[in-house]
C-alpha cells in the first residue's frame, strides 16, 4: 500500500503578517490568500525494515534511522522528524517502519509557504495511513503546533490553513481561534486574475524567521510605526475581499501597491535593493501594484498587470536574472489517496 498526498502552495494577497503573534493575539489579524497550482507532495510506504527513511526527492537527499518512538531533533531534517515524533506520540503510540518521500514544486525560503504546506501534506498522509478522525481545522492546527510549538519556528498561521482548505479564503485570527471564510469568486474573475498576475522568482531565498522575529519584537515593544502598518495591512485585506467579490479587478493593483508600502514598515529586511529595482521596473512597464510573497527578504514577488502590460513587465523582469512562473488559482486544498 502507498499513501499519497498533495497540498497547494499559496499567494498571500493582503494582510500578510497580521496572523503572527503577538499582533494577532492583541489586535486580531485578517488575511486574504489563495492557493495556486504548485504543490508539496508526500508518499508514505509502510515497510517491515524497522527503519524510518526519508527521501527528499526535490533535493536528492536520503536519510535513514532505526525505528523508534522519538527521532532526534538535531538540526537534520527537523521538520520531517518532528512530524513523525508527534504522530507517534499522539496517535500511533508505537514506533513505525516507513519510507516517506517528499517533493515541493518551489524551493524553501521562496515565500509561497513551502515548509508549512509540506507539513500539511505529510500530516495528511499520516491521517490516511492511520485512519485518524481529523478534519480540516484539526489538520491545520496540528501542522501549526508541530512547527510553532514543537520546533519553536517563528511564523504565522495562514500557511497551514491555506494548504489544508484551498481556494480563496478570508481568514481571521485571534489568540485562541482561526476562522476560515471561503470566498465564492466568479470563474471569470479567477481566469482574469491569474492571467493578469505575473509571478516572478528572484532566484534568491531567505530565512523568514529573522524578519518575523523583528516584526514580533516591534509589536512587543509597542513600536507605533510597525503596529500602525499592520493595522493598515489588515484594512487592505478587507478591501481586497470586496474588490474580488465585486469583480473590481483594477482596484487590486492599487491595493497591492499601498500594501507594499505598509509592509516595508513592519520590520527591517522585508525589502532589498534587488526587490526595489524589480518593483520599480514592473511599475514603469504598466503594473498597477505588486507584493513580496511571504515575509520578505527574498523569494517570489508578484505584480498585477492589466490588459497587455504583462508582456512588457515580463520582458523587463528578464533582465534581473530571475524567472517568471506560470500558475493557475485552484480551489482544492489538501488531497489524500491510497493505492
N, C-alpha and C positions, 0 to 999 in steps of 0.2 A: 504494500500500500504506500502511496505517496500523497502527502497533503500539500496542496499548492495554494498560494495566496498572492494577491497583489493589492496595493493601496496607492492612491494617486497623490502626487505632489501638488502643491498649491501656489497660487499667487495671492499675496495679501494686497487687496486693492485699497483699503483705507483702515485707519485706526491702529496700525501696527505699533506694538509696544505698550498699548494700554491694557493688554492681557497679562502683563508682567507684575508680579508682586514686588513692592508693596503698593504700587499705584492702584491696581485693580482691587486690592483689599480695602483701601481707604476711600477711593472715589468711584469705583466701578469702572469697568472697561467695556468698550464696544469695538468690534472688528467686523469688517466685511471682507470675506475671502472667497475664492473659487478654485475648484480643483481642475487640473489640466491633464492632458493625455501623456504624461510622463509618470513613471511608476517606480515603486520599490517592490521587489518580488521576494518570495520565500518559498522554498521547498523543504519539507521535513520528511525524512525517510526513517522509520523505526528499523533498528538493526539488533543483532544479538552479539555484537562485538565488545560489549562492556566498555564502549567509548562514546564520547561526545565529540563529534568532528564538525568543524565549521569551515565551509568553503565560500570565501568571498569572491564570487566569480568575476565581478567587475574590477577587482584589484588583483586577481590571480594570486590570492593568498589562501593558505590552508593551515588550520590549527587543530591539534588533536589533544584530547585529555581523557584520562581514565574516568569512567562513570563514577560520579559521587553526588552527594546532595548539594554541595556548595563548591562552585568553581572559584578560583582565586581572582579577586579584583586587584590586579597588579599593573594596570596600565596597558595591557594587551587585550584588544577587542573587548573592553569592559562592557560596552553596550550589550553585546550579544550574550555575554556570560551573565550579566545582571538579569536579563530576561529569563534565561534558564533557571537561575537561582530562585527568582520569585515564583516561577511556575511550580518548581519542585516544592518550595516552602509552603505555598498557599494551597496547592491543588493536588499534585501527584503524591506528595509525602514520601516519595522514594526516588532514588536516582534513576535516570533514564539513559537509554542507549540509542543514540540518534545521529544521523547525518543531517546537517542543516546547511542548505545552500541559499545564498542571498545575492541579489543583484539590484543596483539602483541606476536609473536612467540619467541621473545627474550627479556630479561629484559632490562630496561632502564639503560644507562651507560655501555652497553656492547660493544660499538664500531662499531655496524652494522648500525648506522643511524636510530635507532628506533624512536626517537622523531620526526624527520623531516618526516620520512616515515608515521608515524601516522597522521601528519598534512596533508600530501598529500592525504591519504585515506579519511579523514574526509572532506576535501575541495572537493574532487572528488564526494563524496556522495551528498554534497550540490549542486554541479553543476548539477547533475542529478535531484535532487529534485526540484530545481528552474528553470531548463532548461536554465542555463546560457550559453552564447555564448563564452566559454573559451576553447582555445586549450591547447596543452601540455605545450608550453612555458609560457602561461599565468597562468596556474595552478601552475607550479613550481615557478614562480615569486611571485605569491600571497602567497604561502606557505612560501617562504623565507621572504617576507615582514612581515608576521604575527610574525614569530619567531624573526627576527633580528631587525625589526623596532618597531612593536607594543609592544613587550615584552623585547626588548634590550638584547636578549640572544646572547652570543658570539658564533661564529661558521662560517663555510664557506657556500658555495653554492652547493657543489656536491650532497649532500644527497637528496635534493628536486628534482633535475633534474634526478638523477638516478632512484628514485622511480617512477617518472612520465613517463619517457621514457622507462626504462627497457633495458635489454641486455648489451652487451659490448659497452662502449662508451668512446671515447677520447674527453674530454671536455676542452674548452679553456675559460679562464675568464679574463676579463678586467674590468675597473671601471664601464662601462656602458653596458656591453654586455656579454652574455653567449652563446657559440656556442657548440652544442652537435653534435659530429660526430659519428654516429653509425659505428661499425666495423663489417665487414662480416667475421666472424671467422668460419672456417670449422667445421662441426659437429664432425668429428673425433677428431679434436683438442679440442673441448669443452668436449667431453667424456673423453679424456685422462687427460685433465687439472683437471676436477672435481674428477677424480679418484686419481690423484697424490697430490692433496691439502688436507692436514689434518687441519681441523678447530677445534680449542681447546678452550673451555671456562674455564677460570681460577677460576671461582666462585667468582671473585672479580668485583667490579664496581667502577666507578669514575665519578666525575663531570668534564666533559671535558672543561667547561668554564674557570676553573682556568688555565689549561695548555694553552688554546688558548689565554687567556689574556696575559700570559707571552710571547707567541710567537708574539703577536701583539706589545707588548711593545718592544721586541727586534728589530723589524723592525723599529718602530717609533724612537728608539734611535740609529738607524744605527749600530746595533751590527753586525760586519763583519762576525763573525763565523756563526751566525744564518742565515743571509741573503745568504751567500755562500752555506750553507747546503740546503736551499730552492731552489737555482739555480740548484744544483746537483739533487735534487729530481725531478725537472721539466724535466731535461735531462733523468732521469730514466723512466719517463712516455713515452717519445718518444721511448726509447729503448724497453720498454715493448710492445708498439704498434707494432713495427717492428717484434719482436720475435713472437708475436701471429699471425700476418698476414702471416708470413713466416713459421709458424709451427716449429719454433726452440724452443721447449719447455724446453730443458735443460738449455737454457740461462736464463729462467725465475728465476730459483733458484739463480743464481749469481746476477741478477738484484735486486731481493728481498734482498739479503744479503748486497749488497752495500747500498741499500736504507735504510736498518735498521740502519746502522752506521751513515748515514747522518741525519736520522730523529731524532736520540737522541741528535743531536747538535742544534736542533731548539729551545728547551726550556728545563728547568729543569722539572723533574717529568714525562717525557714521558715513561721512562723505570723504573722498580723497581727491587729489588733483586730477587723477585719471577720470573719476566719475564726473567731475565738474566739466572737463573738456568734452566728454562723451555727451553729457546732458546738453550743454550749450550747442554742440554741433547738431544734435537732433532737433532742438528748438529752432535753430536757424533754417532748417530744411522743412519746417512746417508742422512738426509735432506740437500738440497743444499742451502737453504735460507728460511727466514721467515719474518713476518711482524706483528706488532701490528695493529689490525683493529681499525681505528678511531684515535682520538687524542692521545691515550696512557694513561698510568697510571692504567689501569685495563681492564677487559672485555675479548674479544676474541683475540687470536693470531693464525696465520695460517702459515703452512710450505709447501714448495714444496718438495715432497718425490718421486723421480723417481723409476721406476721398482718396486721391492717389499719392499722397505725400509719403506713404510708407516706402515707396521705391527710392525716393531721394534720401530718405533717412537711412535706409539700409546701405545705400552707396556711401553715404558719409561715414557711417559707423565702420565700414570695412577698412578704413584707414587706421583704425586703432588696434588691430591685431586680434580682435575677438571674433565671435561667430553668432549669427542670428539663428535662433532655434524655432522651428515651426511647431505649432501645437494647436489643439482644439480644447475648448472647455467641455468638461464631461459632467454627467450627473451622478454616476455611480461612485460610491465610496469603496470601502474595503470589500473585497470579494474573495471567497474561500471555496475550494472544491477538493475532492479527492479522486484518485484514480487507482 
